[in-house]
């Protein structure tokens, strides 16, 4: 399993497409613990680019504060689990809490709807 977390500085980003970097955590299948961590600069954000990129690097879970419904659908079509409403904590703290099944989540921090911004709007 690979967990992908959008980050700004040393904190989980509240908008998956408006982040400086992504932090990836490789999870050991035998013990369910983090075996490697790396940070990468994402490609330019356009509809469908980030789900494809995360799928290419083997991502299976995305933890973020929020994203729009179309982005969620694109991740799910690629078999990537989306965890929304995560707090602005360190990416490692979020990953460890997720693995321990005690990550505090809520509603997506993206509260835009397509009707608010017209067709084609994507919360980034």
N, C-alpha and C positions, 0 to 999 in steps of 0.2 A: 504494500500500500504506500502511496505517496500522497501526503497532505500538502496542498498549496494554499498559502495565506498571503493576500495582498498586504503590503506594508508601506507605511510612510515613516521614515526614520526607524525607530525601534518599536513601533506600535502597529497593531492590526489596523488596516484601513477600513473606514466605514463604507467606502464605495469601491467595489472591486476593480473598476475600470479607471479610476482616478488615483492610481498609486504610483509611487516611485519605483518600487521593486516588488518581487514576489519572493517569499521565503518558502522553500520546499523542504519537507521532512520525509526522509525515507523511514519506513516503519518495518522493523524486523518481524517477519511473519510468525516466528516461533515464540517470541516473548512479548510481542505487542509494544515494544519500546522503540524510541527514536534511535536509529543506527547511523544516520547522517543528516546533515543540515547544509543547505546552500542557498544563496541569494542570487537572483537573476533579474536583469532589467527586462521588462516585458516588451513585446512588439507594440507598435502604435495601435491605440485602441480604435477599432472599427467593428461594427456588428459582425459577430461570428469569429473574429480573429483570436480572442483570448481563449474561448473554449477549445478551439483547434490546437492552439499552442500548448495549453495545459494537457490535453489528451496526448499530444506528441511526446511530451516529457514523461508520460506515464502517470499523470495525476489521477487520483481516484476520488479525492475529497477536496472541496474548496470551502474554506471557512472564512466568512466575511461579515461585515456589518450589514451590508445590503446590496441588492442588485434588482434590476427590473425583471418582470415576468418573462420577457422574451429571452433574456440571457439565461435565466433558470432553465427554460425549455431547451436551449441549445446545449447546456451542460448535461442535462438529463438524457438527451438524445445520444450523447457520447458515453453514457453510463457513469458519469461523474456525479457523486452525491454533493448537494449544495446545503451548507449549514449557514443559516442567516441569523442576524440579530446578535452576533458575537460582540462582546465589549472591546474597547480599545485598550488591549493589554499587549504584552510582548507576544510575538508569534509563538515562541516556545511555550509560554504559559498557556496559550489557547490550544496548542497541539496536545500538550500533556493533559489538560483538562478534558479535551475531546476523547482522548484514548482512555481516560479513567471514567468516561461517561458522566462527567459532572460539569461540562461547559455550560455556563449560564447563557442562554440565548433568549431572544424575544422576537418581535416582529422585525421585518426588514427595515433598515434605516432609510431605504429608498422609498419615499412616499409619493413619488411621481406616478402619474398614470398617463397613458398615451393621450387621453382627452385633455390633460393639462398642457401638453406641449405639441400636440398634433401627431399624426401618424409618423412612425419611424423614430420617435424619441426613445432613447435608451438611457436608463440611469447608469451613470458611469462613476 
